[in-house]
Amino acid sequence: MVLSMAGFSINDALVKSLDGALPATQVMAVRGLILMLVMGVILWKKGLLPKLNLALTPLVGFRALMELLATFFFLSALATLSLASVSAILQALPLAVTLGAALFFGEPVGWRRWLAIAIGFVGVLIIIRPGTSGFEPTALLVVVSVLFAAARDLATRALPTSIPSLIVTTATAVLVTVFGTLLTVLSGSWIALQWSHIGTLAMAAVFLFFGYQFIVLAMRTGEIAYVVPYRYTSLIWSVMLGYLFFADVPDKWTVLGSAIVISMGLFTLYRELVRLRQAKRGAMNIAH
């Protein structure tokens, strides 16, 4: 999870360095095409090309669609928001995953975690600050991205273990690339690429691959309550990269909101650990 967050954060910084020179859909198309070439070589080396038909599994397709929508809304906001602000809002993702697991999978959530989720989203409002002079409407796009990313993570947890993680990553890359290409061509917004654009997006594609691959591995093989807290390392990466390359310094409201969101996220995960321990003790008592 730590490697995944580093990969995603460096990818975000590279895309942001384009400073809006390319539309979000073209970024998705070009970066995705490069990523597909990288994935093709890896799949060939690992002998997984004959298993590409597994990418047509409905749940894999649903996960890829959620990733596509999360990526589109995220990139649409990235050009105008600072890395720190974007990352701060994304810290609400574990809370959104807990909420989704309760609503759609019937996972038990006690009143403490419901309260923590509510307080956590108050923290998001503090970061966004609607109705104030510091409000950036594009911040709402990141919130929408969080909702789709939560659906992606829940779908990842439900994937059959028989489907290799590389196949899941490839399905996502293909869908994002096709969507970005079609939308760019249909809208007539294609901009002539410079070598600097291609080089930046090539590096972004490599780091995005690490992000995609390691997050799938983390969500599928690790205990969720132990793995998810390491998502918060993305804020450290984003603040550091934002300061070093864009001279961005998060304001006091972003810091306050982030502290609330992260503390509530960690609390919900702590309560999940408590619930798991209680369930194990109960099972052991029944066995005896």
Order of alpha helices (4+ residues) and beta strands (2+ residues): alpha-alpha-alpha-alpha-alpha-alpha-alpha-alpha-alpha-alpha-alpha-alpha
